[in-house]
Amino acid sequence: MAESGAEERARAVLEPDVFDYYAGGAGDQTTRAANVAAWDRIVLRPRVLRDVAAVDTRTTLLGTGVATPIGLAPTAFHGLADPEGEAATAAAARDGGTLLTLSTRSSRPVEDVATALGPAPWWFQVYVLRDRGRTRDLVERATAAGARALVLTGDTPFLGPRRTYAPAAVRPEEPAGQEAPDITFDDIAWLREVSGGLPIVVKGVLRADDARTCAASGAAAVWVSNHGGRQLDGAVATVDALPEVAGTGVETYVDGGVRRGVDVLRGLALGARAVFIGRPVLWALAAGGAEGVRGLLSGLNADLELSMALAGAPAISDVTPDLVWTPPAGGIR
Ligand SMILES: Cc1cc2nc3c(=O)[nH]c(=O)nc-3n(C[C@H](O)[C@H](O)[C@H](O)COP(=O)(O)O)c2cc1C
């Protein structure tokens, strides 16, 4: 797969095992590649003559106002990319009005990241661990530090088969196999209780039936993801799963292979309320620290604004399913 400029710069500065850990997918990396390629199959139907002099990307996620529907997906161990780790990422997210999702596997304590964010909203990603007491402690700390929602990762009962599970620098702290393989939909209610009632988002949903069961079990939203192709290799590309999940009417987000503003536009048109990015943030952080991430976020949002303008959609509410072209029944003549 061709690398972006930022990815090439990150490769040049990162230890090879760290680069591998960040970049890699599971198995033959089929799903990792499919995530990126699938966006290009979504063909758009732009509108004309719609006054796009002012384009506004603001929206709300679980009732919280954000400057952009582009959010930061949870990714582990930012300290491998920058000495400030997640505090650098947080400062950039705060300045961009971008929602940060902090990983359970943060290099920095959750309290430090909350301080770097100030009043900016953020969510905390939860791996339910075999040690439920440790999970409860983490959730209680995140709640006390001001997380606005919990993102329960549902696709990791075991780690997928990857070439690098954790780089040498973190391996001693991170014994393999801590994830609880027996998590169920009942853990949604458990997390709500432990957090004193925070909204729960379930991440890793790829099917409408699962989205409905999540909602019936108390989830506020679902997040279409295959973990950046790091879990079940051969799983559907996220953009292909998105219409079925969003079609349930449950609030839906998506990540996986989003690299350009037009991909964000496609995701929103297919029914996502927010679109999250993973690896591009790590590349920007490695190559340029907080400033690098600031540049990534402002550049991507400017790219989204231009895509919205050219599609004839000056506000997020104008990004509707009719922007997606579908082949005429009976085929193309
Ligand atoms: C290095 C790396 C670490 C990740 N760590 C986590 C994690 O701790 N928790 C989680 O729910 N997802 C994790 N993910 C998955 C991301 O949240 C997200 O689903 C994925 O990266 C999106 O795809 P993209 O990288 O193509 O944008 C990780 C992904 C990568 C690449």
The ligand as a Tripos MOL2 file, in Angstrom:
@<TRIPOS>MOLECULE
LIG
   31    33     1     0     0
SMALL
NO_CHARGES

@<TRIPOS>ATOM
      1 C1         -1.4540    1.5020   17.0350 C.3       1 LIG1
      2 C2         -2.9180    1.3310   17.2620 C.ar      1 LIG1
      3 C3         -3.3650    1.1910   18.5600 C.ar      1 LIG1
      4 C4         -4.7320    1.0520   18.7990 C.ar      1 LIG1
      5 N1         -5.1530    0.9680   20.0970 N.ar      1 LIG1
      6 C5         -6.4790    0.8720   20.3590 C.ar      1 LIG1
      7 C6         -6.9400    0.8500   21.6900 C.ar      1 LIG1
      8 O1         -6.1750    0.9470   22.6430 O.2       1 LIG1
      9 N2         -8.2720    0.7220   21.8900 N.ar      1 LIG1
     10 C7         -9.1720    0.6320   20.8490 C.ar      1 LIG1
     11 O2        -10.3820    0.5210   21.0740 O.2       1 LIG1
     12 N3         -8.7500    0.6970   19.5640 N.ar      1 LIG1
     13 C8         -7.4410    0.8090   19.3020 C.ar      1 LIG1
     14 N4         -7.0170    0.8850   17.9960 N.ar      1 LIG1
     15 C9         -8.0130    0.9450   16.9070 C.3       1 LIG1
     16 C10        -8.4040    2.3980   16.6040 C.3       1 LIG1
     17 O3         -9.2200    2.9180   17.6200 O.3       1 LIG1
     18 C11        -9.2110    2.5300   15.2920 C.3       1 LIG1
     19 O4        -10.2930    1.6200   15.3220 O.3       1 LIG1
     20 C12        -8.3880    2.3170   14.0240 C.3       1 LIG1
     21 O5         -7.0500    2.7050   14.1890 O.3       1 LIG1
     22 C13        -9.0180    3.1120   12.8750 C.3       1 LIG1
     23 O6         -8.3940    2.8340   11.6680 O.3       1 LIG1
     24 P1         -7.2590    3.7870   10.9960 P.3       1 LIG1
     25 O7         -6.0200    3.5620   11.7950 O.co2     1 LIG1
     26 O8         -7.1840    3.2280    9.6170 O.co2     1 LIG1
     27 O9         -7.7410    5.2140   11.0260 O.co2     1 LIG1
     28 C14        -5.6610    1.0160   17.7250 C.ar      1 LIG1
     29 C15        -5.1830    1.1700   16.4300 C.ar      1 LIG1
     30 C16        -3.8420    1.3250   16.1810 C.ar      1 LIG1
     31 C17        -3.3750    1.5230   14.7700 C.3       1 LIG1
@<TRIPOS>BOND
     1     1     2 1
     2     2     3 ar
     3     2    30 ar
     4     3     4 ar
     5     4     5 ar
     6     4    28 ar
     7     5     6 ar
     8     6     7 ar
     9     6    13 1
    10     7     8 2
    11     7     9 ar
    12     9    10 ar
    13    10    11 2
    14    10    12 ar
    15    12    13 ar
    16    13    14 ar
    17    14    15 1
    18    14    28 ar
    19    15    16 1
    20    16    17 1
    21    16    18 1
    22    18    19 1
    23    18    20 1
    24    20    21 1
    25    20    22 1
    26    22    23 1
    27    23    24 1
    28    24    25 2
    29    24    26 1
    30    24    27 1
    31    28    29 ar
    32    29    30 ar
    33    30    31 1
@<TRIPOS>SUBSTRUCTURE
     1 LIG1         1 GROUP 0 **** ****
